[in-house]
Amino acid sequence: MSVQPSSRLADDALPPLAGPGASDDERDAAILARMVARYGAPSLEHYRRIYAQAGIPWPGDEEIRRLHPVAAESAA
């Protein structure tokens, strides 16, 4: 018997997968939506580290938010 961690969402609580006639972009978007729903989105700081490690110039916070899912800022 397999026990799943309680922090994981049941498959029926996740956004649906793309249908069989979906384009590659539609499949990618559906998988990304499920990953974000299950595990959360990366923070801006995470993206900054990745861009720096890859040697890519930082395009700015708003451009990252436009291009990628970003975790909400925590109120500290």
C-alpha positions, 0 to 999 in steps of 0.5 A: 500500500502506497501512502502519499504525503498530505502536502500533495494535492490529489490529481482531481484538485490539479488543473487538467492535463491538455487533451490529445489534440493539444499543441506542444505549447498547450501541453507545456502550459498544462504541465506547468500549471499542474507543477505550480499548483502542486509545488508552488512557483519559484520566487524572483530571488530564485530566478535571479540566481538562475539568470546569474548562474547562466550568465544571462542579463536580468531583464527586470522583475516585471519581465520575469513576472510576464514570462514565468510564474512567480510566487507571491511576495511574502509579507514579512 
